[in-house]
Amino acid sequence: MASEAFGASAPDCAPASSDIPLQDGGPPNGSGNGSGNGHDLKGHGFFALALGSIGVVFGDIGTSPLYAFKEALAAASHDGIVRSEIFGVVSLALWAMFLIVTIKYVVFIMRADNKGEGGVLSLMALAQHAMGRRTGLVFALGVAGAALFYGDAVITPAMSVLSAVEGLRTIPALEHGVNNQVVLLIATVMLLGLFFIQSRGTASVGKLFGPVCALWFGVMFVLGLVNLAANPGILMAVNPFYAVQFLAQHGLTGFIVLGAVFLTVTGVEALTADMGHFGRWPIQAAWLFFVLPCLAMNYLGQGAFALTTLQTAEAAGTAMPELNWFFEMAPAALRLPLVLLAGAATVIASQAVITGAFSLTQQAIQLGLLPRLDVRRTSETQSGQIFVPQLNTMLLVGVLAIMFTFQTSSALAHAYGLAVTGTMIVTTCMAFIVMRKLWKWSMPMALLFMVPFLTLDITFLSANALRFFSGGWLPVLIGAVLFLIMATWVRGSQILTAKTRRDSVPLVDLMEILRARAPHRAPGTAIFLTSDPDMTPVALMHNLKHNKVLHERNVILTVRTTETPRVNEEDRVKIEKVNDDFKKVIVNYGFMESPNIPKALAVCRKQGLKFDIMATSFFLGRRSIVPSANSGMPLWQDRLFIYLMKNAANPTDFFKIPPGRVVELGAQVTV
């Protein structure tokens, strides 16, 4: 897709697609800067990659046992709990993981990688390539999936940290002293600390993520195993009959429970989003041979503990209590260290979501879906270490606002799910396009994948939709706002680009004008940034019109974003000679890369384009936008577009151009 990536107030530089082919699978490259914690694992062994993925990829889904079973059983208990309902909830939880995570994502979706990268925007680029043209449907799906991810990124830290801190109430010595206000205070301190360290990078602590989460999963396995041994009959819940029977017998209640059961698979999108960082095979192996067995054992253990509790209540003739099943199935003496470990695991899960949002934002900027934002590298050597200050502040404000609005993890559970199920539907649809167009699957084969999983996705979406008015509206609202922002930016950029092209002079026509009427020549090199190398840059026209000079050497520089995550260095720069005075330079970047013009120009010098960068002037066109009632967008959308432009990062900083060498020439444009 081609769209304005650098802002209407920036130089006329827009990314465009390249013809670099995309692969439809293959071995992992073990590198990149996905939504991981950012420590560069390239060159590490298979075990190191798998261990690293346990901390980053599975952080979110690995904290689901804190609240998923509790919420699902609570949803089923409106008229009391019976034995078959415990079996049904456990069976639903297990089969949600088997069908959605294992079969859909691990077996199918993870094969749809884009040069080793995954995630919703990477899949969008792959689907666009598979279609052979830029389609509105694929674009809308990709933007919707990205927008919904931000809704998940705001809810996950609040939900996971709150659920861990609430475990303090299960400690006998603290249960009366830890009220809801204390829980909120502790969670706030943890979240403030988490967001404030983002600017420093997480490389120093990132190496602990894998081992800490491996310990967390190991503890969950042992807890589950101990309780399973006390009531092994729960193993029968592995039979899907209990899940089907529960849904058939409980009608609308079963549907509500299904929405809560979906909490067991939140975070599944991270499997694809982090492929570029850890590789497909380590992630798949970590899930199949470690994470899945630990999660399954813990849910079985919680079910066994619930059965034991039910039997005790029935023997005493009392109602079954509503407990925090995860923490209370542990011995009282071990609950404090368990809460501390859970707190560490939820912070790691939140960190993975935050850095995932940073990575997604970088991709969105490069693909032209968002205006320029300040994307900082927090490490010179580790590619995944990026920090987006504006987004970090917005996430912090959003997370705290949500936490104080809902106050408990149980209340917040109603907001969780809709964003994730929406993203899953987007993923299924785009994977279907890739299977048909890129992998050349027959229609029956592709439908064999599409129909069952889309049906499953829609079922979960419908179940979560029942929670819309009790909290589900929140991620939908966040997603809708982000979708509107992205759509406005893309549409406004297209209008601006078309208007600029209409008002510009073709470069070949300028050559004729200069031959007929030669201007004064200034020594040195001038580089003009533009999104359309065939048209005369606005800055060049203003320089000729007002300063009446032309430099000895002139470079028309265009930065393009490809539909691949990264570009090989030999394909980075393409130089085309126009005449003795002008050369066109095309600089290609992948959507996972950050533009660096000085580094690209160093490649140009190696290819024979000689100049001294400190004696070179960079001319940027800066456009002042005025709203017009006659443009292609409503007036309110024009104003939103102008607001986004004004808050875009400075192009000099974005392109890493030496500030002392930049000349900006502006013009007023209506949209």
C-alpha positions in Angstrom: 0.0 0.0 0.0 1.2 3.5 -0.6 0.2 6.3 1.6 1.6 9.4 3.3 4.0 8.2 6.0 5.7 11.4 7.0 2.9 13.9 7.5 1.5 16.7 5.5 3.6 19.2 7.3 6.7 17.2 6.4 8.6 16.9 3.2 6.6 15.4 0.3 7.8 11.9 1.1 5.3 9.0 1.0 6.1 5.3 1.2 5.3 3.1 -1.7 5.3 -0.7 -2.2 8.3 -2.4 -3.8 8.3 -5.5 -5.9 10.5 -7.5 -3.4 8.8 -10.9 -3.2 7.3 -12.2 0.1 7.7 -15.6 1.4 4.9 -17.8 2.7 6.7 -19.5 5.4 10.1 -21.0 6.1 12.6 -21.2 8.9 12.7 -18.5 11.5 15.4 -15.9 11.2 15.6 -15.4 14.9 16.0 -11.6 14.6 14.1 -8.5 14.2 12.2 -6.0 16.3 8.8 -7.4 16.9 6.8 -6.7 19.9 9.2 -8.5 22.2 11.2 -7.1 25.0 13.8 -6.0 22.6 16.9 -8.0 23.6 18.5 -9.1 20.4 18.5 -12.9 20.3 20.0 -13.3 16.8 22.6 -16.0 16.7 21.3 -17.6 19.9 20.5 -21.3 20.1 17.0 -22.8 19.7 16.7 -23.3 23.5 17.5 -19.6 24.2 15.0 -18.5 21.7 12.3 -20.8 23.1 13.1 -19.6 26.7 13.0 -15.9 25.6 9.6 -16.5 23.9 8.2 -17.9 27.2 8.7 -14.5 28.8 7.5 -12.3 25.9 5.2 -14.2 23.6 3.3 -16.1 26.4 3.3 -13.5 29.1 -0.3 -12.4 28.5 -1.9 -15.8 27.9 0.3 -17.1 30.8 -1.4 -14.8 33.4 -4.9 -15.8 32.3 -5.3 -18.5 35.0 -5.3 -15.7 37.5 -8.8 -14.7 36.5 -10.2 -16.8 33.6 -11.4 -19.8 35.6 -12.7 -17.6 38.4 -14.7 -15.4 36.0 -16.1 -18.4 34.0 -17.2 -20.3 37.1 -18.7 -17.1 38.6 -20.7 -16.6 35.4 -22.1 -20.2 35.7 -23.0 -19.8 39.4 -26.1 -17.6 39.2 -28.3 -20.5 40.6 -25.5 -22.4 42.4 -22.8 -24.7 41.2 -23.1 -28.4 40.5 -20.5 -30.9 39.6 -21.3 -31.0 35.8 -20.8 -27.2 35.6 -17.3 -27.4 36.9 -16.5 -30.1 34.4 -18.1 -28.0 31.6 -16.1 -24.9 32.4 -12.8 -26.8 32.6 -13.6 -28.6 29.3 -14.4 -25.3 27.6 -11.2 -23.7 28.8 -9.1 -26.7 27.6 -10.7 -26.9 24.2 -10.5 -23.1 23.7 -6.7 -23.5 24.0 -6.7 -26.7 21.8 -8.7 -25.2 19.0 -7.8 -21.5 18.9 -4.2 -21.4 20.0 -2.9 -24.8 19.0 -4.7 -25.6 15.8 -5.6 -22.2 14.4 -2.6 -20.2 15.4 0.3 -22.7 15.9 -0.6 -25.0 13.0 -2.1 -22.5 10.5 -1.7 -18.8 11.1 2.0 -19.0 12.0 2.8 -20.3 8.5 1.6 -17.0 7.1 4.7 -15.0 7.9 6.0 -12.0 6.0 9.8 -12.5 5.6 9.7 -14.0 9.1 7.5 -11.3 10.6 4.0 -11.7 11.9 1.3 -9.5 13.4 -1.8 -8.0 12.0 -0.1 -5.2 9.9 2.5 -7.6 8.6 -0.3 -10.0 7.6 -2.1 -7.1 5.9 1.0 -6.3 3.8 1.3 -10.0 2.9 -2.4 -10.2 1.9 -2.1 -7.0 -0.2 0.8 -8.6 -2.0 -1.1 -11.9 -2.4 -4.0 -10.0 -4.0 -1.7 -8.3 -6.4 -3.3 -5.0 -5.9 -4.2 -2.6 -3.1 -7.8 -3.3 -2.0 -10.0 -1.4 0.3 -11.2 -4.6 2.0 -7.7 -5.8 3.1 -6.8 -2.3 4.1 -9.9 -1.9 6.2 -9.3 -5.3 7.8 -5.7 -4.4 8.7 -6.5 -1.0 10.1 -9.4 -2.5 12.2 -7.1 -5.2 13.6 -4.4 -2.7 14.5 -7.0 -0.3 16.1 -8.4 -3.1 18.2 -4.9 -4.1 19.3 -4.6 -0.8 21.0 -7.8 -1.4 22.9 -6.3 -4.7 24.2 -3.0 -2.9 25.0 -4.8 -0.5 27.3 -6.8 -3.2 29.1 -4.2 -5.9 29.6 -1.9 -4.1 32.0 -4.7 -3.0 34.3 -6.4 -6.4 34.2 -3.3 -8.6 34.8 -1.7 -6.4 37.5 -5.0 -6.0 39.4 -5.7 -9.7 39.4 -2.2 -10.4 40.8 -2.4 -7.8 43.6 -5.9 -9.0 44.5 -4.2 -12.2 45.5 -3.1 -10.4 48.7 -6.6 -10.8 50.0 -6.2 -14.6 50.1 -3.4 -14.4 52.6 -4.9 -15.0 56.1 -2.7 -12.4 57.8 -3.6 -9.7 55.3 -7.2 -10.4 54.3 -8.7 -7.8 56.6 -6.1 -5.1 56.0 -6.1 -5.2 52.2 -9.2 -3.5 50.9 -9.9 -2.4 47.4 -8.2 1.0 47.9 -5.0 -0.7 49.0 -5.1 -3.0 46.0 -5.6 0.0 43.7 -2.7 1.9 45.3 -0.3 -1.0 45.0 -1.3 -1.6 41.4 -0.9 2.1 40.6 2.6 2.1 42.0 3.5 -1.0 39.9 2.1 0.5 36.7 3.7 3.9 37.2 7.1 2.2 37.7 6.5 0.0 34.6 5.7 3.0 32.3 8.4 5.3 33.7 11.2 2.8 33.0 10.1 2.5 29.3 12.4 5.4 28.2 15.4 3.6 29.6 14.8 0.4 27.7 14.3 -3.1 29.1 17.5 -4.7 27.8 19.0 -4.9 31.3 16.0 -6.6 32.9 14.7 -8.3 29.7 17.2 -11.2 30.1 15.2 -12.2 33.3 11.8 -12.3 31.5 12.2 -15.8 30.1 13.5 -17.5 33.4 11.0 -15.7 35.6 8.1 -16.7 33.3 9.5 -20.2 33.1 9.4 -20.4 36.9 5.9 -19.0 36.8 4.7 -21.7 34.4 6.5 -24.3 36.4 4.8 -23.2 39.6 1.4 -23.2 37.9 2.0 -26.8 36.7 3.0 -28.0 40.2 0.0 -26.2 41.8 -2.3 -27.9 39.3 -0.7 -31.3 39.7 -1.0 -31.3 43.5 -4.7 -30.4 43.4 -5.3 -32.8 40.5 -3.8 -35.6 42.6 -6.4 -34.9 45.3 -9.3 -35.1 42.9 -8.2 -36.8 39.6 -11.8 -37.3 38.4 -11.5 -33.8 36.7 -9.3 -35.4 34.0 -12.6 -36.5 32.4 -13.1 -32.8 31.4 -10.5 -33.4 28.6 -13.5 -35.0 26.8 -15.2 -32.3 24.7 -18.5 -33.9 25.5 -18.6 -32.0 28.8 -18.1 -28.6 27.0 -20.8 -29.4 24.4 -23.2 -30.7 27.1 -22.7 -27.6 29.2 -23.5 -25.2 26.3 -26.5 -27.3 25.3 -28.0 -27.4 28.8 -27.4 -23.8 29.8 -28.7 -21.7 26.9 -27.9 -18.0 27.4 -26.0 -18.7 30.6 -23.7 -21.0 28.6 -23.2 -18.3 26.1 -22.2 -15.8 28.9 -19.8 -18.4 30.4 -18.3 -18.8 26.9 -17.4 -15.1 26.9 -15.6 -15.6 30.2 -13.9 -18.7 29.0 -12.5 -16.7 26.2 -10.2 -15.0 28.7 -8.1 -18.2 28.6 -6.8 -17.4 25.1 -6.4 -13.6 25.4 -2.8 -12.8 24.2 -2.8 -15.4 21.5 -2.1 -12.7 18.8 1.4 -12.4 20.4 2.3 -15.8 18.8 2.4 -14.2 15.4 3.4 -10.7 16.4 6.7 -11.9 17.8 7.7 -14.3 15.1 10.3 -12.0 13.8 12.0 -11.8 17.1 12.1 -15.4 18.2 11.3 -17.4 15.1 8.4 -19.7 14.3 9.8 -23.0 15.5 11.0 -21.9 19.0 7.5 -20.3 19.6 5.7 -23.4 18.5 7.9 -25.7 20.5 7.6 -23.6 23.6 3.8 -23.7 23.3 3.4 -27.4 22.5 5.9 -28.9 25.0 5.9 -26.4 27.9 3.3 -23.6 28.0 0.2 -25.6 26.9 0.9 -28.5 29.4 1.4 -26.0 32.2 -1.7 -24.1 31.5 -3.8 -27.2 31.0 -2.5 -28.7 34.2 -3.3 -25.5 36.1 -6.9 -25.3 34.8 -7.4 -29.0 35.6 -6.0 -28.2 39.1 -8.4 -25.3 39.6 -11.2 -27.5 38.5 -10.1 -30.2 40.9 -9.9 -27.7 43.8 -13.4 -26.4 42.9 -14.7 -30.0 43.0 -13.1 -30.6 46.4 -14.6 -27.4 47.7 -18.0 -28.3 46.3 -17.8 -31.7 48.0 -16.8 -30.1 51.3 -19.7 -27.6 51.1 -22.2 -30.3 50.2 -21.1 -32.4 53.2 -21.5 -29.4 55.5 -24.8 -28.5 54.0 -23.7 -25.0 53.0 -23.5 -23.1 49.7 -20.4 -23.4 47.7 -18.2 -20.3 48.3 -17.0 -18.0 45.6 -13.2 -18.1 45.9 -10.1 -16.7 44.1 -9.4 -20.2 42.9 -5.9 -19.7 41.6 -4.4 -18.4 44.8 -6.5 -20.3 47.3 -5.6 -23.7 45.8 -2.1 -23.0 47.1 -1.2 -23.6 50.8 -1.7 -20.4 52.9 2.0 -20.3 53.8 3.0 -20.1 50.1 0.5 -17.5 49.0 2.7 -14.4 49.7 5.6 -15.7 47.5 3.0 -16.8 44.9 1.5 -13.3 44.9 4.9 -11.8 44.4 5.7 -14.2 41.6 2.3 -13.4 40.0 3.1 -9.7 40.2 6.4 -10.2 38.4 4.6 -12.3 35.7 1.9 -9.7 35.2 4.4 -6.9 34.9 6.3 -8.9 32.3 3.0 -9.6 30.5 2.2 -5.9 30.5 5.7 -5.1 29.3 5.2 -7.4 26.3 1.9 -5.7 25.4 3.4 -2.2 25.8 6.4 -3.0 23.6 4.0 -4.7 21.2 2.1 -1.4 20.9 5.4 0.4 20.3 6.3 -2.0 17.5 2.8 -1.8 16.0 3.0 2.0 16.0 6.4 2.0 14.3 4.9 -0.3 11.6 1.8 1.9 11.2 3.9 5.1 10.8 6.0 3.4 8.2 3.0 2.1 6.3 1.4 5.5 6.4 -1.4 4.7 8.8 -0.4 7.2 11.4 1.5 10.5 11.4 5.1 10.7 12.3 5.7 10.1 16.0 9.0 10.3 17.9 10.3 6.8 17.8 13.5 6.5 19.9 16.0 3.7 20.0 16.9 2.9 23.6 19.8 0.6 22.5 22.5 1.0 19.9 22.9 -2.7 19.4 19.5 -4.3 20.1 17.1 -3.8 17.3 13.8 -4.3 19.2 14.5 -1.6 21.8 12.3 1.3 20.8 10.3 3.8 22.8 7.5 6.1 21.7 7.0 8.8 24.3 3.6 10.1 23.1 2.2 6.6 23.0 3.7 5.7 26.4 2.0 8.7 28.0 -1.4 7.9 26.3 -1.2 4.2 27.4 -0.3 5.2 31.0 -3.2 7.6 31.2 -5.6 5.1 29.6 -4.5 2.2 31.8 -4.9 4.2 35.0 -8.2 5.7 34.0 -9.6 2.2 33.2 -8.3 0.8 36.4 -9.9 3.4 38.6 -13.1 3.3 36.6 -13.6 -0.5 36.9 -11.6 -0.9 40.2 -11.6 -4.8 40.2 -10.4 -7.4 37.9 -13.9 -9.0 37.8 -15.5 -5.8 36.6 -12.7 -5.3 34.1 -13.1 -8.8 32.8 -16.3 -7.6 31.1 -14.3 -5.2 29.0 -11.8 -7.9 28.0 -12.5 -10.0 25.0 -14.3 -8.0 22.3 -11.1 -6.4 21.0 -9.3 -9.8 20.9 -12.1 -11.6 19.1 -12.3 -8.8 16.6 -8.6 -9.1 15.9 -9.0 -12.8 15.5 -11.7 -12.4 12.9 -9.5 -10.0 11.0 -6.6 -12.5 11.2 -8.8 -15.4 9.9 -10.1 -13.4 6.9 -6.6 -12.2 5.9 -5.2 -15.7 6.3 -7.9 -17.0 4.0 -6.7 -14.5 1.3 -3.1 -15.6 1.7 -4.1 -19.3 1.5 -6.1 -18.7 -1.7 -3.9 -16.2 -3.5 -0.3 -16.8 -2.3 -0.3 -20.4 -1.3 -2.7 -21.3 -4.2 -4.9 -23.5 -2.0 -8.1 -24.7 -3.7 -11.3 -23.2 -2.6 -12.5 -26.3 -0.7 -9.2 -26.5 1.1 -9.3 -22.8 2.1 -12.9 -23.0 3.2 -12.0 -26.1 5.3 -9.9 -23.7 7.3 -12.0 -20.6 7.0 -15.5 -21.9 7.9 -14.8 -23.7 11.1 -12.5 -21.1 12.6 -14.5 -18.1 11.4 -17.6 -19.8 13.0 -15.6 -20.2 16.2 -14.5 -16.6 16.1 -18.0 -15.3 15.5 -19.3 -17.5 18.3 -16.8 -16.0 20.8 -17.5 -12.5 19.4 -21.2 -13.0 20.0 -20.6 -14.3 23.5 -18.4 -11.3 24.4 -21.0 -9.0 22.8 -23.4 -9.9 25.6 -21.0 -8.0 27.9 -21.0 -4.9 25.7 -23.0 -2.7 28.1 -21.2 -3.9 31.2 -17.7 -3.0 29.9 -17.3 -4.5 26.4 -18.0 -1.0 24.9 -14.6 0.1 26.1 -12.2 -1.7 23.7 -14.7 -1.1 20.9 -14.6 2.6 21.6 -10.8 2.7 21.7 -10.7 0.7 18.5 -13.2 3.0 16.8 -11.3 6.1 17.7 -8.0 4.6 16.5 -9.7 3.4 13.3 -11.1 6.9 12.7 -7.7 8.5 13.3 -6.0 6.1 10.9 -8.7 6.4 8.2 -8.6 10.2 8.5 -4.8 10.3 8.2 -4.7 8.0 5.1 -7.6 9.8 3.4 -6.2 13.3 4.1 -2.8 12.3 2.9 -4.2 10.9 -0.3 -6.1 14.2 -0.9 -3.0 16.2 -0.1 -0.8 14.1 -2.4 -3.3 14.4 -5.3 -3.6 18.2 -4.8 0.2 18.6 -4.6 0.6 16.5 -7.8 -2.0 18.7 -9.7 -0.2 21.9 -8.6 3.3 20.6 -9.4 5.4 20.8 -12.5 6.6 17.5 -14.0 10.4 17.1 -13.6 11.0 16.7 -17.3 9.2 20.0 -18.0 11.4 21.7 -15.4 14.5 20.4 -17.3 13.3 22.2 -20.5 12.6 25.4 -18.5 16.1 25.4 -17.0 17.7 24.8 -20.4 15.9 27.8 -21.8 16.5 30.1 -18.9 19.5 29.0 -16.7 19.4 30.3 -13.1 22.4 31.4 -11.0 24.4 28.3 -9.9 25.4 27.9 -6.3 28.3 25.6 -5.3 27.6 22.3 -3.4 24.9 19.7 -3.3 21.2 20.2 -2.7 18.9 17.3 -1.7 15.2 17.7 -2.2 12.9 15.3 -0.4 9.7 14.4 -2.2 7.1 11.6 -2.3 6.9 11.7 -6.1 10.2 11.6 -8.0 8.5 12.3 -11.3 7.2 15.7 -10.2 9.3 18.8 -9.2 9.5 19.0 -5.4 7.7 22.0 -3.9 10.9 23.1 -2.1 12.8 23.2 -5.4 10.2 25.3 -7.1 10.2 27.8 -4.2 14.0 27.9 -4.2 14.0 28.8 -7.9 11.1 31.2 -7.6 12.3 33.1 -4.6 16.1 32.6 -4.4 16.6 32.2 -8.1 19.5 29.8 -7.7 20.2 26.2 -8.6 23.0 24.2 -6.9 25.7 22.5 -8.9 24.5 19.1 -7.9 20.8 18.3 -7.2 19.4 15.1 -5.8 15.7 14.3 -5.9 15.3 12.0 -2.9 12.3 9.7 -2.3 11.9 7.4 0.7 9.7 4.4 0.1 8.3 1.8 2.5 8.0 -1.7 1.2 5.5 -4.4 2.1 8.3 -6.4 3.6 9.6 -6.0 7.1 13.2 -5.3 6.1 15.1 -4.5 3.0 18.5 -6.0 2.0 21.3 -3.5 2.0 22.0 -4.1 -1.7 18.4 -3.0 -2.4 18.5 -0.1 0.0 19.4 2.6 -2.6 18.7 3.0 -6.3 20.2 5.9 -8.2 19.0 7.2 -11.6 20.7 9.9 -13.5 18.3 12.5 -15.0 21.0 14.8 -16.6 24.3 16.4 -15.5 22.5 18.6 -12.9 19.9 16.1 -11.4 19.9 12.6 -10.1 17.0 10.7 -8.6 17.7 8.6 -5.5 15.1 6.1 -4.2 15.8 4.9 -0.6 13.8 1.7 0.4 13.0 0.8 4.0 10.9 -2.1 5.3 8.0 -1.4 7.6 9.9 -2.6 10.6 12.8 -0.2 10.0 13.4 3.4 11.0 14.6 5.8 8.2 18.1 7.2 8.5 18.9 9.4 5.6 22.6 10.1 6.4 23.3 6.3 6.5 21.4 5.9 3.2 23.5 8.6 1.7 26.7 6.9 2.8 25.5 4.0 0.6 25.1 6.5 -2.2 28.7 7.6 -1.9 29.8 4.0 -2.3 27.8 3.8 -5.5 29.6 6.8 -7.0 27.4 9.7 -5.9 30.1 11.9 -4.4 29.3 14.7 -1.9 30.2 16.0 1.5 27.2 15.7 3.8 28.3 18.7 5.9 28.4 20.8 2.7 25.0 19.6 1.5 21.7 21.4 2.0 18.5 19.4 2.6 15.4 21.2 1.3 12.1 20.1 2.9 8.7 21.3 1.8 6.6 22.3 4.8 2.9 22.7 4.0 0.5 24.8 6.1 -2.9 23.2 5.8 -6.2 25.2 5.8 -9.5 23.3 6.0 -11.9 23.6 3.1 -15.6 22.8 3.0 -15.1 21.7 -0.6 -12.5 19.0 0.0 -13.0 15.3 -0.1 -13.6 15.0 3.7 -16.1 16.7 6.0 -14.9 19.8 7.8 -14.6 18.1 11.2 -12.4 15.5 9.6 -10.3 18.2 7.9 -9.7 19.7 11.4 -8.7 16.3 12.8 -6.3 15.8 10.0 -4.7 19.2 10.6 -4.5 18.5 14.3 -2.6 15.2 13.5 -0.2 17.1 11.2 0.6 19.7 13.8 1.4 17.1 16.3 3.5 15.0 14.0 7.2 14.7 14.8 9.7 17.0 13.2 10.8 15.6 9.8 14.4 16.5 10.5 14.4 14.3 13.6 12.4 11.6 12.0 14.8 11.2 9.1 17.9 11.7 11.3 19.0 14.7 9.2 21.7 17.0 10.7 19.5 20.0 11.8 22.1 22.5 10.7 21.9 21.4 7.1 18.1 21.7 6.7 16.2 24.4 4.8 12.4 24.4 5.0 10.3 26.2 2.4 6.6 26.3 3.0 3.3 26.9 1.3 -0.3 27.1 2.2 -2.5 24.3 1.0 -6.3 23.7 1.4 -7.8 20.3 2.0 
